[in-house]
Every structure is written in C-alpha cells, then in structure tokens.
Amino acid sequence: MIPLFQSRILCSSHYAQSREVVDWSYRQTSHVCSRTIVIDDAGIDLDLVHSSLNRAITMIGTNLAIFTFALVFLYPRYASNQLNGVLFQATLTSSLLAIFLFGFSGLFYFEAVSMLKLTVARKKILVRRGDSLFVLSLFFATANPALILFTLGITAVAIIATILWTTYAGFVIRQGRQLRRSLAD
C-alpha cells in the first residue's frame, strides 16, 4: 500500500472575503494537486467571474482588430462610393457596440471580484449584469462577419453567415430560457 499524506491548506483569496481549500496529495512516485473551486460568501464562483473578466478583455481586443480591419481596408472603398454606405456604417456600429458592451460586462465582473465590501445581493446583480452584457456583446460580435460580407457584396456567403448567426442566436436564446427554468426550480 502506498502511503498517502493529505494536508489541507486554507488560503485567503485576494479577490474577496472568500476561502479557498487546496488538497495536496503526495504519493510515493507522483505528486497530485487538486484545487477546489473558489466560492465566496455570496455563493459566486470567483474563478469563473475572473475568467469571464479575462474573456471580456480578450473579446474587446478581437473586436478592436475587426473594427480596425473595417476602417483600414473598407473605408477607402466607402469613401469612393464603391460600398453600400448603410451596410458599412452598420458594420462599424455593430463592432463598436460589441467593443463597449464587452467593456461594460468586464467592468461589472471586475467590480464583483475586486470590491471587498459588497453585499451578497449586489455581487449577484453585478455578475448577472456582466453575463447579460457579455451575451449581448456576443450577438453583435458574431453579426460582424455577415455585415462585412454584405458590405463587400459577397451576398451568397453573407446569406450563409446570416443563417449561421440566426441559428446561433436561437440556440443562445433557448439555452437562456432553459437556464432560467433550472434556476427557478
């Protein structure tokens, strides 16, 4: 029988007034570390909120690249009236909305993980708002390919992108409804 040494280390999380328990298991030949989920007093998974904050920041960068692409490569054609101006402006607007909504969702996540003296109700509201804005941002961000393709006049591919976006939106709405029902039960 392999001797097994277990110790529990109680660590304070620097994100909020939460505790994190780490199980360290040592075996004769290998080292196994399993880390439990960080849950604060409000019942919120702080690691998940922190990773959502990182995702929001990453998505801001991605959408800034798309916005820059649209300006650098499409604006000269827009200025010379080679593109549909309404579609070009809709593309830029969609990209801007995605950028700023990801930014707002990131602010809500940041406040939820960094403010030490928030009430349980306030933390839950912040995470819910961050999640809602993140999903709304995804709708705008995923609409950009179809808008860019329509703007460039590549209609057949743009229609496929629109069908895919509509299917995606339907799945997200259906999943949101299922989540609300499961939380209500």
Secondary structure, 3 states (H helix, E strand, C coil): CCCCEEEEEEEECCCCCCEEEEEEEECCCCEEEEECCCECCCCCEHHHHHHHHHHHHHHHHHHHHHHHHHHHHHHHHHHCCCCCHHHHHHHHHHHHHHHHHHHHHHHHHHHHHHCCCCCHHHHHHHHHHHHHHHHHHHHHHHHHHHHHHHHHCCHHHHHHHHHHHHHHHHHHHHHHHHHHHHHHC
